[in-house]
Amino acid sequence: MKYLNLLLLLPFVGLLWMPLYDRADPVLFGFPFFYWYQFAWVPVTSVIIWIVWKKGHDA
């Protein structure tokens, strides 16, 4: 279970490491990469939290 909790670090690291997404290209539906990359983490983080909760609840 402890290793599964490490999944919770993915959104933290993905958003903390700003040089990864500090650019304008590629553009998606008129939004620069900087914005849609951050918005994309919202559902991804929700799924990660659900997976960790579900596996921890079943254990």
Backbone as XML, in Angstrom:
<?xml version="1.0"?>
<chain id="A" units="angstrom">
  <residue number="1" name="MET">
    <atom name="N" x="0.824" y="-1.204" z="0.000"/>
    <atom name="CA" x="0.000" y="0.000" z="0.000"/>
    <atom name="C" x="0.859" y="1.256" z="0.000"/>
  </residue>
  <residue number="2" name="LYS">
    <atom name="N" x="2.002" y="1.209" z="0.666"/>
    <atom name="CA" x="2.868" y="2.384" z="0.716"/>
    <atom name="C" x="3.346" y="2.789" z="-0.671"/>
  </residue>
  <residue number="3" name="TYR">
    <atom name="N" x="3.635" y="1.794" z="-1.506"/>
    <atom name="CA" x="4.101" y="2.091" z="-2.857"/>
    <atom name="C" x="2.992" y="2.698" z="-3.704"/>
  </residue>
  <residue number="4" name="LEU">
    <atom name="N" x="1.785" y="2.293" z="-3.454"/>
    <atom name="CA" x="0.651" y="2.849" z="-4.189"/>
    <atom name="C" x="0.457" y="4.326" z="-3.845"/>
  </residue>
  <residue number="5" name="ASN">
    <atom name="N" x="0.763" y="4.700" z="-2.631"/>
    <atom name="CA" x="0.651" y="6.107" z="-2.232"/>
    <atom name="C" x="1.629" y="7.000" z="-2.982"/>
  </residue>
  <residue number="6" name="LEU">
    <atom name="N" x="2.678" y="6.424" z="-3.523"/>
    <atom name="CA" x="3.631" y="7.215" z="-4.301"/>
    <atom name="C" x="2.995" y="7.763" z="-5.576"/>
  </residue>
  <residue number="7" name="LEU">
    <atom name="N" x="1.914" y="7.147" z="-6.024"/>
    <atom name="CA" x="1.186" y="7.683" z="-7.178"/>
    <atom name="C" x="0.687" y="9.096" z="-6.912"/>
  </residue>
  <residue number="8" name="LEU">
    <atom name="N" x="0.426" y="9.395" z="-5.654"/>
    <atom name="CA" x="-0.064" y="10.721" z="-5.303"/>
    <atom name="C" x="0.985" y="11.810" z="-5.526"/>
  </residue>
  <residue number="9" name="LEU">
    <atom name="N" x="2.224" y="11.424" z="-5.682"/>
    <atom name="CA" x="3.281" y="12.393" z="-5.952"/>
    <atom name="C" x="3.321" y="12.826" z="-7.415"/>
  </residue>
  <residue number="10" name="LEU">
    <atom name="N" x="2.737" y="12.042" z="-8.301"/>
    <atom name="CA" x="2.772" y="12.378" z="-9.728"/>
    <atom name="C" x="2.207" y="13.758" z="-10.047"/>
  </residue>
  <residue number="11" name="PRO">
    <atom name="N" x="1.000" y="14.094" z="-9.599"/>
    <atom name="CA" x="0.494" y="15.436" z="-9.900"/>
    <atom name="C" x="1.338" y="16.536" z="-9.255"/>
  </residue>
  <residue number="12" name="PHE">
    <atom name="N" x="1.821" y="16.272" z="-8.071"/>
    <atom name="CA" x="2.644" y="17.255" z="-7.370"/>
    <atom name="C" x="3.912" y="17.562" z="-8.166"/>
  </residue>
  <residue number="13" name="VAL">
    <atom name="N" x="4.613" y="16.515" z="-8.576"/>
    <atom name="CA" x="5.845" y="16.690" z="-9.339"/>
    <atom name="C" x="5.551" y="17.232" z="-10.730"/>
  </residue>
  <residue number="14" name="GLY">
    <atom name="N" x="4.492" y="16.736" z="-11.358"/>
    <atom name="CA" x="4.137" y="17.189" z="-12.699"/>
    <atom name="C" x="3.802" y="18.656" z="-12.780"/>
  </residue>
  <residue number="15" name="LEU">
    <atom name="N" x="3.259" y="19.208" z="-11.714"/>
    <atom name="CA" x="2.924" y="20.631" z="-11.702"/>
    <atom name="C" x="3.996" y="21.481" z="-11.034"/>
  </residue>
  <residue number="16" name="LEU">
    <atom name="N" x="4.810" y="20.882" z="-10.203"/>
    <atom name="CA" x="5.856" y="21.637" z="-9.524"/>
    <atom name="C" x="7.034" y="21.925" z="-10.446"/>
  </residue>
  <residue number="17" name="TRP">
    <atom name="N" x="7.322" y="21.003" z="-11.348"/>
    <atom name="CA" x="8.459" y="21.151" z="-12.248"/>
    <atom name="C" x="8.049" y="22.029" z="-13.426"/>
  </residue>
  <residue number="18" name="MET">
    <atom name="N" x="8.095" y="23.321" z="-13.215"/>
    <atom name="CA" x="7.563" y="24.288" z="-14.165"/>
    <atom name="C" x="8.278" y="24.327" z="-15.520"/>
  </residue>
  <residue number="19" name="PRO">
    <atom name="N" x="9.580" y="24.088" z="-15.619"/>
    <atom name="CA" x="10.203" y="24.101" z="-16.955"/>
    <atom name="C" x="9.596" y="23.073" z="-17.914"/>
  </residue>
  <residue number="20" name="LEU">
    <atom name="N" x="8.914" y="22.085" z="-17.381"/>
    <atom name="CA" x="8.274" y="21.083" z="-18.225"/>
    <atom name="C" x="7.150" y="21.677" z="-19.067"/>
  </residue>
  <residue number="21" name="TYR">
    <atom name="N" x="6.436" y="22.641" z="-18.545"/>
    <atom name="CA" x="5.274" y="23.169" z="-19.259"/>
    <atom name="C" x="5.283" y="24.684" z="-19.416"/>
  </residue>
  <residue number="22" name="ASP">
    <atom name="N" x="6.408" y="25.309" z="-19.219"/>
    <atom name="CA" x="6.512" y="26.766" z="-19.344"/>
    <atom name="C" x="6.772" y="27.160" z="-20.799"/>
  </residue>
  <residue number="23" name="ARG">
    <atom name="N" x="5.766" y="26.959" z="-21.638"/>
    <atom name="CA" x="5.851" y="27.329" z="-23.045"/>
    <atom name="C" x="4.447" y="27.502" z="-23.598"/>
  </residue>
  <residue number="24" name="ALA">
    <atom name="N" x="4.347" y="28.067" z="-24.770"/>
    <atom name="CA" x="3.045" y="28.351" z="-25.366"/>
    <atom name="C" x="2.610" y="27.269" z="-26.357"/>
  </residue>
  <residue number="25" name="ASP">
    <atom name="N" x="3.552" y="26.608" z="-26.990"/>
    <atom name="CA" x="3.210" y="25.592" z="-27.997"/>
    <atom name="C" x="3.319" y="24.210" z="-27.397"/>
  </residue>
  <residue number="26" name="PRO">
    <atom name="N" x="2.512" y="23.272" z="-27.749"/>
    <atom name="CA" x="1.443" y="23.292" z="-28.737"/>
    <atom name="C" x="0.152" y="23.896" z="-28.171"/>
  </residue>
  <residue number="27" name="VAL">
    <atom name="N" x="-0.628" y="24.456" z="-29.047"/>
    <atom name="CA" x="-1.897" y="25.080" z="-28.684"/>
    <atom name="C" x="-3.009" y="24.058" z="-28.890"/>
  </residue>
  <residue number="28" name="LEU">
    <atom name="N" x="-3.934" y="23.998" z="-27.954"/>
    <atom name="CA" x="-5.070" y="23.080" z="-28.030"/>
    <atom name="C" x="-6.353" y="23.870" z="-27.860"/>
  </residue>
  <residue number="29" name="PHE">
    <atom name="N" x="-7.181" y="23.913" z="-28.893"/>
    <atom name="CA" x="-8.439" y="24.673" z="-28.885"/>
    <atom name="C" x="-8.213" y="26.137" z="-28.518"/>
  </residue>
  <residue number="30" name="GLY">
    <atom name="N" x="-7.102" y="26.694" z="-28.949"/>
    <atom name="CA" x="-6.800" y="28.088" z="-28.689"/>
    <atom name="C" x="-6.123" y="28.356" z="-27.357"/>
  </residue>
  <residue number="31" name="PHE">
    <atom name="N" x="-5.965" y="27.338" z="-26.535"/>
    <atom name="CA" x="-5.307" y="27.504" z="-25.241"/>
    <atom name="C" x="-3.827" y="27.144" z="-25.363"/>
  </residue>
  <residue number="32" name="PRO">
    <atom name="N" x="-2.947" y="27.984" z="-24.853"/>
    <atom name="CA" x="-1.520" y="27.642" z="-24.859"/>
    <atom name="C" x="-1.257" y="26.422" z="-23.981"/>
  </residue>
  <residue number="33" name="PHE">
    <atom name="N" x="-0.166" y="25.758" z="-24.266"/>
    <atom name="CA" x="0.203" y="24.545" z="-23.538"/>
    <atom name="C" x="0.245" y="24.783" z="-22.032"/>
  </residue>
  <residue number="34" name="PHE">
    <atom name="N" x="0.743" y="25.947" z="-21.633"/>
    <atom name="CA" x="0.855" y="26.272" z="-20.207"/>
    <atom name="C" x="-0.468" y="26.080" z="-19.472"/>
  </residue>
  <residue number="35" name="TYR">
    <atom name="N" x="-1.574" y="26.481" z="-20.091"/>
    <atom name="CA" x="-2.884" y="26.397" z="-19.443"/>
    <atom name="C" x="-3.507" y="25.009" z="-19.560"/>
  </residue>
  <residue number="36" name="TRP">
    <atom name="N" x="-3.512" y="24.443" z="-20.777"/>
    <atom name="CA" x="-4.216" y="23.169" z="-20.895"/>
    <atom name="C" x="-3.469" y="22.033" z="-20.221"/>
  </residue>
  <residue number="37" name="TYR">
    <atom name="N" x="-2.162" y="22.151" z="-20.066"/>
    <atom name="CA" x="-1.417" y="21.136" z="-19.323"/>
    <atom name="C" x="-1.875" y="21.102" z="-17.861"/>
  </residue>
  <residue number="38" name="GLN">
    <atom name="N" x="-2.041" y="22.278" z="-17.258"/>
    <atom name="CA" x="-2.494" y="22.342" z="-15.871"/>
    <atom name="C" x="-3.929" y="21.851" z="-15.737"/>
  </residue>
  <residue number="39" name="PHE">
    <atom name="N" x="-4.780" y="22.231" z="-16.669"/>
    <atom name="CA" x="-6.175" y="21.763" z="-16.633"/>
    <atom name="C" x="-6.265" y="20.251" z="-16.838"/>
  </residue>
  <residue number="40" name="ALA">
    <atom name="N" x="-5.365" y="19.694" z="-17.618"/>
    <atom name="CA" x="-5.378" y="18.242" z="-17.864"/>
    <atom name="C" x="-5.072" y="17.460" z="-16.592"/>
  </residue>
  <residue number="41" name="TRP">
    <atom name="N" x="-4.349" y="18.058" z="-15.673"/>
    <atom name="CA" x="-4.022" y="17.366" z="-14.427"/>
    <atom name="C" x="-5.223" y="17.223" z="-13.494"/>
  </residue>
  <residue number="42" name="VAL">
    <atom name="N" x="-6.245" y="18.025" z="-13.683"/>
    <atom name="CA" x="-7.411" y="17.951" z="-12.784"/>
    <atom name="C" x="-8.087" y="16.579" z="-12.867"/>
  </residue>
  <residue number="43" name="PRO">
    <atom name="N" x="-8.511" y="16.101" z="-14.042"/>
    <atom name="CA" x="-9.112" y="14.762" z="-14.070"/>
    <atom name="C" x="-8.105" y="13.647" z="-13.807"/>
  </residue>
  <residue number="44" name="VAL">
    <atom name="N" x="-6.858" y="13.836" z="-14.235"/>
    <atom name="CA" x="-5.832" y="12.817" z="-13.981"/>
    <atom name="C" x="-5.614" y="12.658" z="-12.480"/>
  </residue>
  <residue number="45" name="THR">
    <atom name="N" x="-5.545" y="13.753" z="-11.775"/>
    <atom name="CA" x="-5.375" y="13.701" z="-10.320"/>
    <atom name="C" x="-6.576" y="13.048" z="-9.649"/>
  </residue>
  <residue number="46" name="SER">
    <atom name="N" x="-7.763" y="13.345" z="-10.132"/>
    <atom name="CA" x="-8.967" y="12.722" z="-9.569"/>
    <atom name="C" x="-8.936" y="11.209" z="-9.742"/>
  </residue>
  <residue number="47" name="VAL">
    <atom name="N" x="-8.517" y="10.753" z="-10.907"/>
    <atom name="CA" x="-8.435" y="9.309" z="-11.150"/>
    <atom name="C" x="-7.365" y="8.675" z="-10.271"/>
  </residue>
  <residue number="48" name="ILE">
    <atom name="N" x="-6.237" y="9.329" z="-10.121"/>
    <atom name="CA" x="-5.170" y="8.801" z="-9.264"/>
    <atom name="C" x="-5.641" y="8.699" z="-7.818"/>
  </residue>
  <residue number="49" name="ILE">
    <atom name="N" x="-6.299" y="9.728" z="-7.336"/>
    <atom name="CA" x="-6.816" y="9.692" z="-5.959"/>
    <atom name="C" x="-7.835" y="8.566" z="-5.798"/>
  </residue>
  <residue number="50" name="TRP">
    <atom name="N" x="-8.708" y="8.388" z="-6.780"/>
    <atom name="CA" x="-9.704" y="7.317" z="-6.717"/>
    <atom name="C" x="-9.030" y="5.950" z="-6.702"/>
  </residue>
  <residue number="51" name="ILE">
    <atom name="N" x="-8.004" y="5.762" z="-7.530"/>
    <atom name="CA" x="-7.299" y="4.471" z="-7.567"/>
    <atom name="C" x="-6.650" y="4.179" z="-6.222"/>
  </residue>
  <residue number="52" name="VAL">
    <atom name="N" x="-5.969" y="5.154" z="-5.649"/>
    <atom name="CA" x="-5.306" y="4.951" z="-4.358"/>
    <atom name="C" x="-6.341" y="4.688" z="-3.270"/>
  </residue>
  <residue number="53" name="TRP">
    <atom name="N" x="-7.434" y="5.409" z="-3.290"/>
    <atom name="CA" x="-8.486" y="5.199" z="-2.295"/>
    <atom name="C" x="-9.114" y="3.808" z="-2.443"/>
  </residue>
  <residue number="54" name="LYS">
    <atom name="N" x="-9.416" y="3.421" z="-3.686"/>
    <atom name="CA" x="-10.075" y="2.134" z="-3.937"/>
    <atom name="C" x="-9.165" y="0.975" z="-3.531"/>
  </residue>
  <residue number="55" name="LYS">
    <atom name="N" x="-7.908" y="1.032" z="-3.904"/>
    <atom name="CA" x="-6.992" y="-0.054" z="-3.557"/>
    <atom name="C" x="-6.723" y="-0.064" z="-2.046"/>
  </residue>
  <residue number="56" name="GLY">
    <atom name="N" x="-6.670" y="1.076" z="-1.422"/>
    <atom name="CA" x="-6.463" y="1.134" z="0.026"/>
    <atom name="C" x="-7.680" y="0.682" z="0.795"/>
  </residue>
  <residue number="57" name="HIS">
    <atom name="N" x="-8.857" y="0.971" z="0.243"/>
    <atom name="CA" x="-10.110" y="0.565" z="0.878"/>
    <atom name="C" x="-10.307" y="-0.950" z="0.774"/>
  </residue>
  <residue number="58" name="ASP">
    <atom name="N" x="-9.866" y="-1.549" z="-0.324"/>
    <atom name="CA" x="-10.020" y="-2.981" z="-0.523"/>
    <atom name="C" x="-8.997" y="-3.794" z="0.275"/>
  </residue>
  <residue number="59" name="ALA">
    <atom name="N" x="-7.892" y="-3.164" z="0.633"/>
    <atom name="CA" x="-6.817" y="-3.896" z="1.312"/>
    <atom name="C" x="-7.165" y="-4.198" z="2.755"/>
  </residue>
</chain>
